[in-house]
Amino acid sequence: MTVTSHPTRTTPPAALVGGVVGLLVLAAASTMVGVADLSWEVLWVSRLPRTVALVLAGAALAVCGLLMQLLVRNRFVEPSTVGTTEAAGLGLVVITLLAPGAPLMAKMGTAALFALAGTWLFLRVVRLMPVRETILVPLIGLMLGGVIAAVTTFLAFHRDLLQTLNSWMTGDFSGILIGRYELLWLVAGLVVVAFLAADRFTVAGMGETFSTNAGLDHRAVVAVGLTIVSVVSAVVVVTVGVIPFLGLVVPNVVSTLVGDNARRGLPWVAVLGSGLVLACDIVGRLVRYPYEIPVGTVMGVLGAAFFLVLLLRSAPRAS
């Protein structure tokens, strides 16, 4: 599985500073938008935690998309297109059925293990199948995710958990309050780990043979990357639900700006991922004001359109 890589481009530091300023503007706008009159209590209890949760989730999911694209060597993959998030949802249903009173950390750990297993299953299926076209890889992931989602829905339906499952599978920040988002700080730490290991991920993305010749333990790097992706996916699903296609859109945009070097691209990916989620949340709160459209729905529409454009641009053209 190989993809056409973008050459490394040099972007001025001022451009990234401008991106950070734009992110701060969106964050400030996010704290100002809402039905309730703005007061210190509303700001502290609801608006600020929601904005922080949006920033953390957006940055982490976008970084996960970049890691998956490097490790799988395919620009069309991200947690929601390979079955990772669906597997995390299955893990949540299973732990809810087996231990309804399990603490939040136990649910997160179970979801992470299932997400890791789902991602591993996707990699095994792709390696076993003679895939010659890169656009077939995410389609295999979507079909695998559909099968996992069907099993999850079947279990939830027979145990009257469909409403609970729907809350996990829809990225919605409306219920975020102080004391109900702090688990997302864990993903911030994982983003830092990804940045520290960025050079290794870049080399691993060049293939097992190249990375082995360069003295890198390819399997260990892939294991670390997939663990980061699985834990981040589980934490986000447990806390706010699924935000589809974010890890697909942002890394592809960033790669056209700064190339495929992970260390150079990660800050851009984190900033643009947070900014895009903030923008989708603001749109969702204003379109049907005073009602809200979940962030996952807005991002799903935008991301699906972007995914379709990528598929059409990469499809072989008749001569």
Summary of the structure (lengths in Angstrom):
residues: 319
radius of gyration: 19.2
end to end distance: 23.9
largest distance: 64.1
contacts: 1120
relative contact order: 0.19
helix: 74%
strand: 0%
